[in-house]
């Protein structure tokens, strides 16, 4: 059952983290990887292997690769954290809206865990994660 979340307020990740969500996150990462491969291919201009299949211009592809790289780095780390810290108390993780962007705020750090965000910061920019959570909760409605 999909969680019912008010996305206009801060929300905790307790209700979201489940086996279904992990599988959904894995599929979203796969689609981003496919887009990354296409964007990397389209960066080539004169040596493009199949110019008729071009999806992005070389400059669009360049920026797309950079954007996907940072997103994939965070999502890979977050997925790793989900899979290896199943007993972690997810009520400590709060998705908060600041200045029109979404941040992942950790209210209490647990010593000895490798977090997918900088440990020195209690807030980390996580707009893409918020979009995936929103898509997961509203899928099929």
C-alpha positions as CSV (number, residue, x, y, z in Angstrom):
1,X,0.0,0.0,0.0
2,X,1.3,3.4,-1.0
3,X,1.8,5.9,1.8
4,X,-0.5,9.0,1.9
5,X,1.8,12.0,2.3
6,X,1.1,15.7,2.4
7,X,3.9,17.0,0.1
8,X,3.2,20.6,1.1
9,X,4.7,19.9,4.6
10,X,7.9,18.3,5.9
11,X,7.6,14.6,6.0
12,X,9.6,11.7,7.5
13,X,10.9,8.8,5.4
14,X,9.5,6.2,7.9
15,X,6.4,5.4,5.9
16,X,8.1,5.4,2.6
17,X,11.0,3.0,3.0
18,X,9.8,-0.4,2.2
19,X,10.7,-3.3,-0.1
20,X,8.3,-1.9,-2.8
21,X,10.0,1.5,-2.6
22,X,13.5,0.0,-2.9
23,X,12.4,-1.9,-6.1
24,X,10.8,1.3,-7.5
25,X,14.0,3.2,-6.7
26,X,16.1,0.5,-8.5
27,X,13.9,0.9,-11.6
28,X,14.2,4.7,-11.6
29,X,18.0,4.3,-11.3
30,X,17.9,2.0,-14.3
31,X,16.0,4.5,-16.4
32,X,18.5,7.2,-15.5
33,X,21.4,4.9,-16.5
34,X,19.8,4.4,-19.9
35,X,19.5,8.1,-20.4
36,X,23.1,8.6,-19.2
37,X,24.3,6.2,-21.9
38,X,22.3,8.0,-24.6
39,X,23.6,11.4,-23.5
40,X,27.2,10.1,-23.4
41,X,26.8,8.8,-26.9
42,X,25.3,12.1,-28.1
43,X,28.2,14.2,-26.8
44,X,30.1,13.1,-30.0
45,X,29.6,15.4,-32.9
46,X,31.6,14.3,-36.0
47,X,32.1,10.7,-34.8
48,X,28.6,9.9,-33.7
49,X,28.0,6.1,-34.2
50,X,24.4,6.6,-35.4
51,X,23.5,10.3,-36.1
52,X,20.0,9.4,-37.1
53,X,19.3,8.2,-33.6
54,X,20.5,11.4,-31.9
55,X,18.3,12.4,-29.0
56,X,20.3,15.5,-27.7
57,X,22.5,18.1,-29.4
58,X,26.2,17.8,-28.3
59,X,25.8,20.8,-25.9
60,X,22.6,19.4,-24.4
61,X,24.2,16.0,-24.0
62,X,27.2,17.5,-22.2
63,X,25.0,19.2,-19.6
64,X,22.7,16.2,-19.3
65,X,25.7,13.9,-18.6
66,X,26.8,16.3,-15.8
67,X,23.3,16.5,-14.3
68,X,22.8,12.7,-14.5
69,X,26.2,12.0,-12.9
70,X,25.5,14.0,-9.8
71,X,21.9,12.5,-9.5
72,X,23.2,9.0,-10.0
73,X,26.0,9.4,-7.5
74,X,23.5,10.4,-4.8
75,X,20.9,7.7,-5.8
76,X,23.5,5.0,-5.9
77,X,24.7,6.0,-2.4
78,X,21.2,6.3,-1.1
79,X,20.3,2.9,-2.5
80,X,23.4,1.3,-0.9
81,X,22.4,2.9,2.4
82,X,18.9,1.5,2.1
83,X,20.1,-2.0,1.4
84,X,22.8,-2.1,4.1
85,X,21.1,-0.3,7.0
86,X,17.7,-1.9,7.1
87,X,17.4,-1.5,10.9
88,X,18.2,2.2,10.9
89,X,15.4,4.4,12.4
90,X,14.1,6.3,9.3
91,X,12.1,8.7,11.5
92,X,15.4,10.6,11.9
93,X,15.3,11.4,8.2
94,X,13.0,14.3,7.3
95,X,12.5,15.7,3.8
96,X,12.1,19.4,4.3
97,X,11.3,22.3,1.9
98,X,13.6,25.2,2.1
99,X,13.6,28.1,-0.4
100,X,11.5,26.1,-2.9
101,X,13.9,23.1,-2.9
102,X,13.8,19.9,-1.0
103,X,16.5,18.8,1.4
104,X,17.1,15.6,3.4
105,X,17.6,16.6,7.0
106,X,18.9,14.1,9.6
107,X,17.8,15.0,13.1
108,X,20.2,12.6,14.8
109,X,23.3,10.9,13.4
110,X,24.0,7.3,14.3
111,X,27.7,6.8,14.8
112,X,29.4,4.2,12.6
113,X,27.1,4.4,9.6
114,X,28.2,5.6,6.2
115,X,25.6,8.1,5.1
116,X,24.9,9.0,1.4
117,X,25.2,12.7,2.3
118,X,28.1,14.6,3.9
119,X,28.2,13.8,7.6
120,X,29.2,17.3,8.5
121,X,25.9,18.6,7.1
122,X,22.6,17.8,8.7
123,X,20.9,18.9,5.4
124,X,21.6,17.6,1.9
125,X,20.0,18.7,-1.4
126,X,17.7,15.9,-2.4
127,X,15.3,17.3,-5.0
128,X,15.6,14.2,-7.3
129,X,14.9,11.9,-4.3
130,X,11.8,14.0,-3.5
131,X,10.6,13.6,-7.1
132,X,11.1,9.9,-7.0
133,X,9.2,9.7,-3.7
134,X,6.4,11.8,-5.2
135,X,6.2,9.6,-8.3
136,X,6.1,6.5,-6.1
137,X,3.3,7.8,-3.9
138,X,1.2,9.1,-6.8
139,X,1.7,6.2,-9.2
140,X,-1.6,4.6,-10.3
141,X,-3.8,7.4,-8.8
